[in-house]
Amino acid sequence: MKNPSPALSSRKKRPVPKLGGFTLIEVLTVIAIISVLMTAGAIGLGNLTAGKGTSSAIATCESLFEEARTIATSKRCKARVLIDINDVASPNYLRRVVISHEKINPNGSVAAGEWVISSRGYTMPSGTFFSRIYSQKENNTPVDTVSLSTGIPVAYQGNYASYEFNGEGIFSEPGASFIIAAGVRPTGGQPRTTKGAERDFAGFVIWRNGRTSTYRSPDQMGIPANAKDF
């Protein structure tokens, strides 16, 4: 028998390549990296959502102040922007904003001291609250509070922080601030900032003519760097 040619022998002896794969350590490392990236993304998304909440809420609240001023001048009566501070156990606490004005009699006269609710109100986004600490008059005293009862639907009766315009659209406390912030509020407790949004505040100041000027930064609002409760 003849010996196989050298070329044929070479082909027969060529090793079959083995398919490569990942070791267990490599797989676990990749999973760990993905977990870290997903966690960081979730935190960033949460902060972004909170920021959008304060931005949209402050814009809406500015429009409510303009609406209250318009009602005051058109009806020639007092009008108020009210923030619910009635029941700390209620989901509306520090979140619901309503407009009220003095009642107008059938003959067109103003029923002084009698108030009605002019709309269903606006509820700020979840995790966004009115700040009773940093919303102040120009002399650094708390915003006025009022109580609604007689002639008001039961769902709206209670205590409110109040910003008032007279019948000429003049704001009663020029220089007062309206501040909101993102945070969490335990049931029955006061709102607090969260680690990812320590200074996520927004607000504006109201002038004598009823116009508003938006704050550009927490520093303009006098918010401390270590603010917790608001």
Secondary structure, DSSP 8 states (H G I E B T S, - for coil): -----HHHHHHHHS---------HHHHHHHHHHHHHHHHHHHHHHHHHHHHHHHHHHHHHHHHHHHHHHHHHHHHTS-EEEEEE-S-TTSTTTTTEEEEEEEEE-TTS-EEEEEEEE-S--EE--TTEEE-TTT-B-TTS-B--EEEE-TTS-GGG-EEEEEEEE-TTS-BSSTTEEEEEEE-B--TTS--B--GGGTT-EEEEEE-TTS-EEE-SSHHHHT--TT--B-
